[in-house]
Amino acid sequence: MAERTLHGQIEFDITGVSEHEAMGEMVVTPGVLNPFGTVHAGALVWFADVVATNLVLGGEQVEEGMNSFPVAVTLNAQLLANRRDGHLTAQARWVKRGRRISTVRTEVRDAEGRVLLDLTSTHMSARAATG
């Protein structure tokens, strides 16, 4: 098996978190492109998942070793379109908000409003996972 080193870089901002939604923004850069020159599906999923996690956290700052991090137990992603450049936004909204399990739907869109990724994720509260 041939050994290869791959590298990339993803950077995005969480632009808002409220009781009902979380928003994020990401500029497409060479560090998130796949060999075909479009955004790597994994970068889109990571972007969407982090925005969804921020909704579940309710704006609480993520810190290493924190006790209340909402562990994602399922991720269902539909890649519907892609981009080679531009500005992307992600919007996460509640599907079901529970004490132990919460489900979030996150859409990643391009600047023209076209949906690139539709991610549904289910998160278990850390308290539920340990107790």
LOMINU-323274 format. One record per atom (N, C-alpha, C): residue in three letters; residue number from 1; x, y, z. Coordinates in nm, 4 decimals. Layout:
BEGIN
ROPA   type   seq         px         py         pz
ROPA    ALA   NUM          X          Y          Z
...
end
This chain:
BEGIN
ROPA   type   seq         px         py         pz
ROPA    MET     1     0.0841    -0.1173     0.0000
ROPA    MET     1     0.0000     0.0000     0.0000
ROPA    MET     1     0.0889     0.1240     0.0000
ROPA    ALA     2     0.0593     0.2180    -0.0868
ROPA    ALA     2     0.1377     0.3404    -0.0961
ROPA    ALA     2     0.1023     0.4340     0.0189
ROPA    GLU     3     0.2051     0.4934     0.0755
ROPA    GLU     3     0.1817     0.5912     0.1809
ROPA    GLU     3     0.1699     0.7288     0.1177
ROPA    ARG     4     0.0718     0.8051     0.1672
ROPA    ARG     4     0.0519     0.9412     0.1197
ROPA    ARG     4     0.0243     1.0314     0.2379
ROPA    THR     5     0.0656     1.1527     0.2241
ROPA    THR     5     0.0331     1.2537     0.3239
ROPA    THR     5    -0.0648     1.3502     0.2608
ROPA    LEU     6    -0.1783     1.3675     0.3247
ROPA    LEU     6    -0.2792     1.4611     0.2775
ROPA    LEU     6    -0.2903     1.5735     0.3775
ROPA    HIS     7    -0.3239     1.6905     0.3295
ROPA    HIS     7    -0.3414     1.8023     0.4212
ROPA    HIS     7    -0.4506     1.8943     0.3684
ROPA    GLY     8    -0.5050     1.9678     0.4578
ROPA    GLY     8    -0.6080     2.0645     0.4246
ROPA    GLY     8    -0.6242     2.1584     0.5421
ROPA    GLN     9    -0.7081     2.2561     0.5222
ROPA    GLN     9    -0.7331     2.3505     0.6310
ROPA    GLN     9    -0.8742     2.4033     0.6172
ROPA    ILE    10    -0.9485     2.3927     0.7238
ROPA    ILE    10    -1.0858     2.4427     0.7245
ROPA    ILE    10    -1.0959     2.5512     0.8302
ROPA    GLU    11    -1.1635     2.6584     0.7929
ROPA    GLU    11    -1.1841     2.7680     0.8868
ROPA    GLU    11    -1.3224     2.8260     0.8613
ROPA    PHE    12    -1.3968     2.8453     0.9697
ROPA    PHE    12    -1.5297     2.9053     0.9582
ROPA    PHE    12    -1.5638     2.9748     1.0884
ROPA    ASP    13    -1.6682     3.0553     1.0832
ROPA    ASP    13    -1.7101     3.1314     1.1998
ROPA    ASP    13    -1.8514     3.0938     1.2391
ROPA    ILE    14    -1.8763     3.0857     1.3686
ROPA    ILE    14    -2.0127     3.0761     1.4208
ROPA    ILE    14    -2.0581     3.2207     1.4341
ROPA    THR    15    -2.1594     3.2580     1.3582
ROPA    THR    15    -2.2001     3.3991     1.3523
ROPA    THR    15    -2.3185     3.4318     1.4415
ROPA    GLY    16    -2.3839     3.3291     1.4960
ROPA    GLY    16    -2.4950     3.3561     1.5859
ROPA    GLY    16    -2.5548     3.2289     1.6408
ROPA    VAL    17    -2.5967     3.2363     1.7650
ROPA    VAL    17    -2.6663     3.1252     1.8298
ROPA    VAL    17    -2.7803     3.1852     1.9105
ROPA    SER    18    -2.9016     3.1353     1.8854
ROPA    SER    18    -3.0169     3.1767     1.9635
ROPA    SER    18    -3.0841     3.0508     2.0178
ROPA    GLU    19    -3.1958     3.0675     2.0814
ROPA    GLU    19    -3.2694     2.9530     2.1348
ROPA    GLU    19    -3.3201     2.8619     2.0233
ROPA    HIS    20    -3.3432     2.9184     1.9053
ROPA    HIS    20    -3.4073     2.8436     1.7966
ROPA    HIS    20    -3.3164     2.8053     1.6815
ROPA    GLU    21    -3.1998     2.8730     1.6668
ROPA    GLU    21    -3.1124     2.8417     1.5546
ROPA    GLU    21    -2.9694     2.8836     1.5826
ROPA    ALA    22    -2.8790     2.8257     1.5029
ROPA    ALA    22    -2.7381     2.8655     1.5039
ROPA    ALA    22    -2.6973     2.8882     1.3595
ROPA    MET    23    -2.6078     2.9845     1.3393
ROPA    MET    23    -2.5628     3.0209     1.2051
ROPA    MET    23    -2.4106     3.0194     1.1988
ROPA    GLY    24    -2.3592     2.9873     1.0809
ROPA    GLY    24    -2.2156     2.9906     1.0579
ROPA    GLY    24    -2.1855     3.0353     0.9164
ROPA    GLU    25    -2.0618     3.0804     0.8943
ROPA    GLU    25    -2.0167     3.1243     0.7634
ROPA    GLU    25    -1.8794     3.0662     0.7346
ROPA    MET    26    -1.8589     3.0275     0.6080
ROPA    MET    26    -1.7304     2.9733     0.5663
ROPA    MET    26    -1.7010     3.0210     0.4241
ROPA    VAL    27    -1.5802     3.0668     0.4029
ROPA    VAL    27    -1.5341     3.1026     0.2692
ROPA    VAL    27    -1.4632     2.9806     0.2115
ROPA    VAL    28    -1.4946     2.9464     0.0871
ROPA    VAL    28    -1.4287     2.8335     0.0209
ROPA    VAL    28    -1.2850     2.8749    -0.0113
ROPA    THR    29    -1.1913     2.7980     0.0413
ROPA    THR    29    -1.0490     2.8223     0.0192
ROPA    THR    29    -0.9850     2.6958    -0.0377
ROPA    PRO    30    -0.8643     2.7053    -0.0918
ROPA    PRO    30    -0.7991     2.5851    -0.1464
ROPA    PRO    30    -0.7850     2.4718    -0.0448
ROPA    GLY    31    -0.7781     2.5044     0.0846
ROPA    GLY    31    -0.7599     2.4033     0.1887
ROPA    GLY    31    -0.8780     2.3102     0.2100
ROPA    VAL    32    -0.9967     2.3424     0.1528
ROPA    VAL    32    -1.1143     2.2562     0.1697
ROPA    VAL    32    -1.1542     2.1870     0.0395
ROPA    LEU    33    -1.0754     2.2069    -0.0665
ROPA    LEU    33    -1.1112     2.1493    -0.1964
ROPA    LEU    33    -1.0603     2.0061    -0.2114
ROPA    ASN    34    -1.1395     1.9253    -0.2800
ROPA    ASN    34    -1.0992     1.7883    -0.3121
ROPA    ASN    34    -1.0205     1.7890    -0.4434
ROPA    PRO    35    -0.9696     1.6740    -0.4892
ROPA    PRO    35    -0.8924     1.6711    -0.6136
ROPA    PRO    35    -0.9705     1.7164    -0.7376
ROPA    PHE    36    -1.1016     1.7206    -0.7314
ROPA    PHE    36    -1.1828     1.7676    -0.8441
ROPA    PHE    36    -1.2022     1.9188    -0.8416
ROPA    GLY    37    -1.1526     1.9844    -0.7368
ROPA    GLY    37    -1.1630     2.1288    -0.7281
ROPA    GLY    37    -1.2914     2.1799    -0.6665
ROPA    THR    38    -1.3694     2.0906    -0.6040
ROPA    THR    38    -1.4909     2.1313    -0.5335
ROPA    THR    38    -1.4722     2.1055    -0.3834
ROPA    VAL    39    -1.5605     2.1609    -0.3029
ROPA    VAL    39    -1.5475     2.1456    -0.1577
ROPA    VAL    39    -1.5589     1.9975    -0.1204
ROPA    HIS    40    -1.4645     1.9511    -0.0429
ROPA    HIS    40    -1.4658     1.8118     0.0043
ROPA    HIS    40    -1.5909     1.7892     0.0886
ROPA    ALA    41    -1.6596     1.6794     0.0659
ROPA    ALA    41    -1.7816     1.6488     0.1406
ROPA    ALA    41    -1.7563     1.6497     0.2910
ROPA    GLY    42    -1.6417     1.5999     0.3333
ROPA    GLY    42    -1.6090     1.5988     0.4756
ROPA    GLY    42    -1.6001     1.7381     0.5344
ROPA    ALA    43    -1.5522     1.8352     0.4576
ROPA    ALA    43    -1.5456     1.9736     0.5057
ROPA    ALA    43    -1.6859     2.0297     0.5235
ROPA    LEU    44    -1.7766     1.9978     0.4309
ROPA    LEU    44    -1.9151     2.0440     0.4444
ROPA    LEU    44    -1.9818     1.9814     0.5659
ROPA    VAL    45    -1.9586     1.8523     0.5876
ROPA    VAL    45    -2.0175     1.7837     0.7034
ROPA    VAL    45    -1.9609     1.8407     0.8329
ROPA    TRP    46    -1.8307     1.8626     0.8378
ROPA    TRP    46    -1.7690     1.9182     0.9579
ROPA    TRP    46    -1.8276     2.0560     0.9891
ROPA    PHE    47    -1.8367     2.1416     0.8886
ROPA    PHE    47    -1.8942     2.2745     0.9048
ROPA    PHE    47    -2.0364     2.2653     0.9606
ROPA    ALA    48    -2.1201     2.1830     0.8985
ROPA    ALA    48    -2.2593     2.1681     0.9424
ROPA    ALA    48    -2.2676     2.1107     1.0835
ROPA    ASP    49    -2.1862     2.0103     1.1128
ROPA    ASP    49    -2.1908     1.9458     1.2441
ROPA    ASP    49    -2.1507     2.0421     1.3552
ROPA    VAL    50    -2.0501     2.1238     1.3316
ROPA    VAL    50    -2.0065     2.2183     1.4352
ROPA    VAL    50    -2.1138     2.3242     1.4587
ROPA    VAL    51    -2.1796     2.3708     1.3532
ROPA    VAL    51    -2.2879     2.4675     1.3713
ROPA    VAL    51    -2.4024     2.4029     1.4503
ROPA    ALA    52    -2.4373     2.2779     1.4167
ROPA    ALA    52    -2.5424     2.2063     1.4905
ROPA    ALA    52    -2.5039     2.1890     1.6374
ROPA    THR    53    -2.3807     2.1542     1.6629
ROPA    THR    53    -2.3339     2.1362     1.8004
ROPA    THR    53    -2.3462     2.2666     1.8789
ROPA    ASN    54    -2.3186     2.3785     1.8147
ROPA    ASN    54    -2.3323     2.5075     1.8818
ROPA    ASN    54    -2.4767     2.5375     1.9168
ROPA    LEU    55    -2.5715     2.4939     1.8330
ROPA    LEU    55    -2.7122     2.5103     1.8672
ROPA    LEU    55    -2.7447     2.4293     1.9923
ROPA    VAL    56    -2.7007     2.3043     1.9950
ROPA    VAL    56    -2.7297     2.2179     2.1103
ROPA    VAL    56    -2.6654     2.2740     2.2367
ROPA    LEU    57    -2.5473     2.3310     2.2242
ROPA    LEU    57    -2.4792     2.3904     2.3392
ROPA    LEU    57    -2.5438     2.5212     2.3842
ROPA    GLY    58    -2.6277     2.5791     2.3009
ROPA    GLY    58    -2.6947     2.7031     2.3374
ROPA    GLY    58    -2.6023     2.8219     2.3513
ROPA    GLY    59    -2.4924     2.8202     2.2758
ROPA    GLY    59    -2.3986     2.9324     2.2821
ROPA    GLY    59    -2.2884     2.9143     2.3839
ROPA    GLU    60    -2.2931     2.8066     2.4630
ROPA    GLU    60    -2.1863     2.7805     2.5601
ROPA    GLU    60    -2.0551     2.7590     2.4858
ROPA    GLN    61    -1.9473     2.8174     2.5344
ROPA    GLN    61    -1.8164     2.8064     2.4728
ROPA    GLN    61    -1.7602     2.6650     2.4900
ROPA    VAL    62    -1.7083     2.6076     2.3835
ROPA    VAL    62    -1.6486     2.4743     2.3887
ROPA    VAL    62    -1.5098     2.4843     2.4510
ROPA    GLU    63    -1.4854     2.3976     2.5491
ROPA    GLU    63    -1.3560     2.3925     2.6161
ROPA    GLU    63    -1.3117     2.2477     2.6286
ROPA    GLU    64    -1.1824     2.2253     2.6197
ROPA    GLU    64    -1.1284     2.0904     2.6346
ROPA    GLU    64    -1.1650     2.0352     2.7716
ROPA    GLY    65    -1.2154     1.9116     2.7739
ROPA    GLY    65    -1.2509     1.8459     2.8986
ROPA    GLY    65    -1.3848     1.8863     2.9561
ROPA    MET    66    -1.4622     1.9648     2.8832
ROPA    MET    66    -1.5914     2.0092     2.9376
ROPA    MET    66    -1.6846     1.8902     2.9607
ROPA    ASN    67    -1.7703     1.8997     3.0617
ROPA    ASN    67    -1.8586     1.7900     3.0999
ROPA    ASN    67    -1.9879     1.7845     3.0201
ROPA    SER    68    -2.0265     1.8945     2.9555
ROPA    SER    68    -2.1588     1.8990     2.8953
ROPA    SER    68    -2.1568     1.8967     2.7425
ROPA    PHE    69    -2.0510     1.8450     2.6820
ROPA    PHE    69    -2.0427     1.8437     2.5355
ROPA    PHE    69    -2.1441     1.7439     2.4791
ROPA    PRO    70    -2.2290     1.7873     2.3845
ROPA    PRO    70    -2.3319     1.6990     2.3281
ROPA    PRO    70    -2.2738     1.6069     2.2203
ROPA    VAL    71    -2.2572     1.4825     2.2531
ROPA    VAL    71    -2.1971     1.3850     2.1633
ROPA    VAL    71    -2.2939     1.3530     2.0492
ROPA    ALA    72    -2.2469     1.3647     1.9241
ROPA    ALA    72    -2.3300     1.3273     1.8095
ROPA    ALA    72    -2.3345     1.1749     1.8002
ROPA    VAL    73    -2.4543     1.1191     1.7950
ROPA    VAL    73    -2.4689     0.9736     1.7864
ROPA    VAL    73    -2.5116     0.9287     1.6474
ROPA    THR    74    -2.5698     1.0186     1.5686
ROPA    THR    74    -2.5988     0.9886     1.4279
ROPA    THR    74    -2.5777     1.1145     1.3455
ROPA    LEU    75    -2.5292     1.0941     1.2251
ROPA    LEU    75    -2.5153     1.2012     1.1263
ROPA    LEU    75    -2.5671     1.1445     0.9948
ROPA    ASN    76    -2.6655     1.2112     0.9368
ROPA    ASN    76    -2.7188     1.1699     0.8078
ROPA    ASN    76    -2.7044     1.2882     0.7136
ROPA    ALA    77    -2.6141     1.2749     0.6174
ROPA    ALA    77    -2.5834     1.3873     0.5293
ROPA    ALA    77    -2.6222     1.3565     0.3857
ROPA    GLN    78    -2.6866     1.4541     0.3237
ROPA    GLN    78    -2.7205     1.4464     0.1816
ROPA    GLN    78    -2.6445     1.5576     0.1102
ROPA    LEU    79    -2.5493     1.5200     0.0256
ROPA    LEU    79    -2.4756     1.6169    -0.0539
ROPA    LEU    79    -2.5557     1.6406    -0.1812
ROPA    LEU    80    -2.6087     1.7614    -0.1970
ROPA    LEU    80    -2.7019     1.7923    -0.3052
ROPA    LEU    80    -2.6390     1.8723    -0.4184
ROPA    ALA    81    -2.5351     1.9478    -0.3887
ROPA    ALA    81    -2.4663     2.0296    -0.4882
ROPA    ALA    81    -2.3295     2.0643    -0.4309
ROPA    ASN    82    -2.2475     2.1331    -0.5100
ROPA    ASN    82    -2.1149     2.1686    -0.4612
ROPA    ASN    82    -2.0699     2.2992    -0.5243
ROPA    ARG    83    -1.9590     2.3516    -0.4731
ROPA    ARG    83    -1.9027     2.4784    -0.5186
ROPA    ARG    83    -1.7518     2.4666    -0.5317
ROPA    ARG    84    -1.6967     2.5506    -0.6155
ROPA    ARG    84    -1.5517     2.5599    -0.6314
ROPA    ARG    84    -1.4964     2.6823    -0.5585
ROPA    ASP    85    -1.5843     2.7776    -0.5288
ROPA    ASP    85    -1.5422     2.9009    -0.4635
ROPA    ASP    85    -1.6645     2.9661    -0.3993
ROPA    GLY    86    -1.6412     3.0776    -0.3350
ROPA    GLY    86    -1.7530     3.1535    -0.2808
ROPA    GLY    86    -1.7660     3.1492    -0.1297
ROPA    HIS    87    -1.8809     3.1957    -0.0872
ROPA    HIS    87    -1.9135     3.2124     0.0540
ROPA    HIS    87    -2.0288     3.1183     0.0880
ROPA    LEU    88    -2.0129     3.0373     0.1920
ROPA    LEU    88    -2.1160     2.9422     0.2333
ROPA    LEU    88    -2.1718     2.9815     0.3690
ROPA    THR    89    -2.2994     2.9507     0.3900
ROPA    THR    89    -2.3614     2.9717     0.5202
ROPA    THR    89    -2.4244     2.8409     0.5663
ROPA    ALA    90    -2.4294     2.8231     0.6960
ROPA    ALA    90    -2.4961     2.7069     0.7550
ROPA    ALA    90    -2.5973     2.7571     0.8561
ROPA    GLN    91    -2.7151     2.6953     0.8548
ROPA    GLN    91    -2.8202     2.7293     0.9500
ROPA    GLN    91    -2.8700     2.5994     1.0127
ROPA    ALA    92    -2.8604     2.5926     1.1454
ROPA    ALA    92    -2.9054     2.4752     1.2202
ROPA    ALA    92    -3.0324     2.5114     1.2964
ROPA    ARG    93    -3.1323     2.4229     1.2872
ROPA    ARG    93    -3.2593     2.4418     1.3584
ROPA    ARG    93    -3.3003     2.3105     1.4240
ROPA    TRP    94    -3.3780     2.3246     1.5299
ROPA    TRP    94    -3.4264     2.2078     1.6024
ROPA    TRP    94    -3.5275     2.1290     1.5185
ROPA    VAL    95    -3.5137     1.9968     1.5233
ROPA    VAL    95    -3.6183     1.9051     1.4784
ROPA    VAL    95    -3.6924     1.8584     1.6031
ROPA    LYS    96    -3.6143     1.8157     1.7035
ROPA    LYS    96    -3.6696     1.7740     1.8330
ROPA    LYS    96    -3.5675     1.8094     1.9395
ROPA    ARG    97    -3.6141     1.8797     2.0389
ROPA    ARG    97    -3.5256     1.9185     2.1486
ROPA    ARG    97    -3.5678     1.8421     2.2729
ROPA    GLY    98    -3.4822     1.7489     2.3164
ROPA    GLY    98    -3.5148     1.6673     2.4319
ROPA    GLY    98    -3.4154     1.6863     2.5452
ROPA    ARG    99    -3.4491     1.6280     2.6585
ROPA    ARG    99    -3.3574     1.6372     2.7734
ROPA    ARG    99    -3.2334     1.5514     2.7524
ROPA    ARG   100    -3.2502     1.4358     2.6914
ROPA    ARG   100    -3.1390     1.3424     2.6727
ROPA    ARG   100    -3.0910     1.3360     2.5278
ROPA    ILE   101    -3.1852     1.3367     2.4339
ROPA    ILE   101    -3.1536     1.3261     2.2919
ROPA    ILE   101    -3.2176     1.4438     2.2188
ROPA    SER   102    -3.1398     1.5090     2.1338
ROPA    SER   102    -3.1900     1.6197     2.0535
ROPA    SER   102    -3.1518     1.5966     1.9079
ROPA    THR   103    -3.2403     1.6359     1.8177
ROPA    THR   103    -3.2161     1.6203     1.6748
ROPA    THR   103    -3.2177     1.7580     1.6097
ROPA    VAL   104    -3.1191     1.7801     1.5225
ROPA    VAL   104    -3.0993     1.9094     1.4576
ROPA    VAL   104    -3.0893     1.8881     1.3067
ROPA    ARG   105    -3.1488     1.9795     1.2317
ROPA    ARG   105    -3.1332     1.9796     1.0866
ROPA    ARG   105    -3.0518     2.1032     1.0492
ROPA    THR   106    -2.9450     2.0809     0.9726
ROPA    THR   106    -2.8566     2.1892     0.9319
ROPA    THR   106    -2.8451     2.1907     0.7803
ROPA    GLU   107    -2.8669     2.3069     0.7225
ROPA    GLU   107    -2.8504     2.3235     0.5787
ROPA    GLU   107    -2.7315     2.4149     0.5524
ROPA    VAL   108    -2.6466     2.3714     0.4585
ROPA    VAL   108    -2.5360     2.4546     0.4117
ROPA    VAL   108    -2.5755     2.5044     0.2737
ROPA    ARG   109    -2.5690     2.6367     0.2554
ROPA    ARG   109    -2.6099     2.6997     0.1292
ROPA    ARG   109    -2.4966     2.7849     0.0724
ROPA    ASP   110    -2.5007     2.8032    -0.0594
ROPA    ASP   110    -2.4058     2.8944    -0.1224
ROPA    ASP   110    -2.4634     3.0356    -0.1209
ROPA    ALA   111    -2.3894     3.1307    -0.1773
ROPA    ALA   111    -2.4308     3.2708    -0.1729
ROPA    ALA   111    -2.5599     3.2962    -0.2501
ROPA    GLU   112    -2.5919     3.2084    -0.3451
ROPA    GLU   112    -2.7160     3.2226    -0.4217
ROPA    GLU   112    -2.8351     3.1565    -0.3531
ROPA    GLY   113    -2.8114     3.0919    -0.2377
ROPA    GLY   113    -2.9188     3.0281    -0.1626
ROPA    GLY   113    -2.9423     2.8820    -0.1973
ROPA    ARG   114    -2.8617     2.8259    -0.2856
ROPA    ARG   114    -2.8762     2.6853    -0.3240
ROPA    ARG   114    -2.8266     2.5954    -0.2106
ROPA    VAL   115    -2.9056     2.4942    -0.1757
ROPA    VAL   115    -2.8669     2.4009    -0.0692
ROPA    VAL   115    -2.7596     2.3060    -0.1230
ROPA    LEU   116    -2.6450     2.3052    -0.0547
ROPA    LEU   116    -2.5360     2.2152    -0.0905
ROPA    LEU   116    -2.5401     2.0871    -0.0083
ROPA    LEU   117    -2.5701     2.1020     0.1207
ROPA    LEU   117    -2.5696     1.9889     0.2130
ROPA    LEU   117    -2.6882     2.0013     0.3070
ROPA    ASP   118    -2.7560     1.8896     0.3283
ROPA    ASP   118    -2.8659     1.8814     0.4247
ROPA    ASP   118    -2.8246     1.7750     0.5260
ROPA    LEU   119    -2.7961     1.8173     0.6478
ROPA    LEU   119    -2.7456     1.7275     0.7514
ROPA    LEU   119    -2.8458     1.7189     0.8653
ROPA    THR   120    -2.8850     1.5982     0.9006
ROPA    THR   120    -2.9648     1.5753     1.0203
ROPA    THR   120    -2.8743     1.5022     1.1193
ROPA    SER   121    -2.8639     1.5568     1.2390
ROPA    SER   121    -2.7766     1.4978     1.3402
ROPA    SER   121    -2.8523     1.4825     1.4712
ROPA    THR   122    -2.8217     1.3746     1.5401
ROPA    THR   122    -2.8815     1.3469     1.6704
ROPA    THR   122    -2.7705     1.3543     1.7738
ROPA    HIS   123    -2.7947     1.4274     1.8809
ROPA    HIS   123    -2.6934     1.4521     1.9839
ROPA    HIS   123    -2.7444     1.4035     2.1193
ROPA    MET   124    -2.6575     1.3356     2.1907
ROPA    MET   124    -2.6890     1.2891     2.3265
ROPA    MET   124    -2.6148     1.3789     2.4235
ROPA    SER   125    -2.6862     1.4257     2.5223
ROPA    SER   125    -2.6201     1.5086     2.6219
ROPA    SER   125    -2.5178     1.4239     2.6977
ROPA    ALA   126    -2.4099     1.4870     2.7388
ROPA    ALA   126    -2.3060     1.4143     2.8121
ROPA    ALA   126    -2.3603     1.3573     2.9416
ROPA    ARG   127    -2.4539     1.4278     3.0041
ROPA    ARG   127    -2.5142     1.3784     3.1289
ROPA    ARG   127    -2.5888     1.2483     3.1025
ROPA    ALA   128    -2.6584     1.2396     2.9878
ROPA    ALA   128    -2.7315     1.1182     2.9537
ROPA    ALA   128    -2.6352     1.0032     2.9218
ROPA    ALA   129    -2.5198     1.0353     2.8601
ROPA    ALA   129    -2.4244     0.9325     2.8224
ROPA    ALA   129    -2.3549     0.8715     2.9442
ROPA    THR   130    -2.3394     0.9502     3.0515
ROPA    THR   130    -2.2661     0.9004     3.1676
ROPA    THR   130    -2.3567     0.8595     3.2830
ROPA    GLY   131    -2.4812     0.8934     3.2742
ROPA    GLY   131    -2.5642     0.8630     3.3903
ROPA    GLY   131    -2.6959     0.8236     3.3506
end
